[in-house]
Amino acid sequence: MSGNTGGKNLKSNAATFWMMLLACVLIVLGDVRFIVGSIGYWLAWSVVGFAGFFLTGTVFSRKISVDLFVYLIGFFLVFISFILSGFVNQDMYTLYQGFKMFCVMVIFFCIYINAKRLSGDDFYIISMVCIAVGLCFFLLCKYVYKDFYILLGDGRQGSLFAYPGVLWKTPVFFTGFIISGAIFAGKNKVLALLAVIAAMYLLIMDSSRTGFLIIAMIALLFIMLCAYLKPKLAVICSLLLLISGICLLVLYGGGFISFGHADEPLVLNRLAAGDPIRAKMLLDGITHAEECVPLGCGFGTATSWVDGGPMVVHNAYLSSIGDLGVAGFIGMAVLMISPIVFFLCNIRHFNVLDSESTKKLAFSIAAMGGGIGYAFLLMLHPLSTELSEWGIWIVMVSILSVFSKHVDVNKLNVQAEA
């Protein structure tokens, strides 16, 4: 009997692994929906949902935890705000987007519940595969299938599978799990280093300012963790970075190397240039929000006049107020803030003297960095109902739930008493 049960669990875990991997690959190749069509892309996500609900045997055997209940409340507020705004403004498009948001909620529930079956090793492998997939598709499009390659006028690169502005999300949101595996889970450091280099290559090709800011924030979290857990490693890395920076300044100051404006890394030019258009969008978004409270004016109505035409405001929080009303904004705030609150409430259970607990803490910080990064991303990008966007938050929060709650508190208490 036990052997049969073990075999069933192994099959269920395998189904869960492939379900999560498919979801992550669909995020990496988010713009494939423009190739296969929106219906084809949603059908692919429906495979994820079908596997999660009917092949893993997990969803219907779990109780709803407090944090999952809070997340569902947040989604319900966002969903009901779409419905109210759609009826008040007699806008079928808003109602349609509300239905899509309901589907996002269902997929979240499915992935969140199933993620409990996976381990740090699973998420490490998934992250490695995601970066490999992102790199292979980009290189194939750039050098082989050039009709799929995209080069913007400002030098940013991508492909029809991951446009510039999307390509950066693969390295930014998955690199943290590779770093966690290499430093805290004993994974092959050479392979991890190659994966990180590949990730940084993709990030530089996209040259997204948002991406560099988020990866810097995630790096800072890991530096703080290493400074606490592995002070020698943190000091060595800091010294290497400091020496590299000093050498670069000396070479630049001595005239041995120089950067003309055109030769400078693209992201430096973009960071230095600022973004007056985005500032105008924020002002227009505030005006729109003031006019449309409390129930909103309908999805996509928060726009700003840019380059002779309307463009949606690139701030999801302002858009949620203007498009969906107060309930939509509250729901978005609940979804973005509650993962941070739950993580801070659970962090006291981690014991840095226990290697397993330390590993879980590292993976939790990687997921937490991704969650915070997505919340920051919404400050600079428009409100979306697409799973290519929400999938990032879904995966990060689901992974966070795996490692930030399942710490053996009794074991930690015994260790503390000893």
Secondary structure, 3 states (H helix, E strand, C coil): CHHHHHHHHHHHHHHHHHHHHHHHHHHHCHHHHHHHHHHHHHHHHHHHHHHHHHHCCCHHHCCCCHHHHHHHHHHHHHHHHHHHHHHHCCCHHHHHHHHHHHHHHHHHHHHHHHHHHCCHHHHHHHHHHHHHHHHHHHHHHHHCCHHHEEECCCCCEEECCCCCCCCCHHHHHHHHHHHHHHHHCCCCHHHHHHHHHHHHHHHHHHCCHHHHHHHHHHHHHHHHHHHHHCHHHHHHHHHHHHHHHHHHHHHHHCCCCCCCCCCCCHHHHHHHHCCHHHHHHHHHHHHHHHHHCCCCCCCCCCEEEECCEEEECCCHHHHHHHHHCHHHHHHHHHHHHHHHHHHHHHHHHCCCCCHHHHHHHHHHHHHHHHHHHHHHHCCCCCCCCCHHHHHHHHHHHHHHHHHHHCCCHHHHHHHHHC
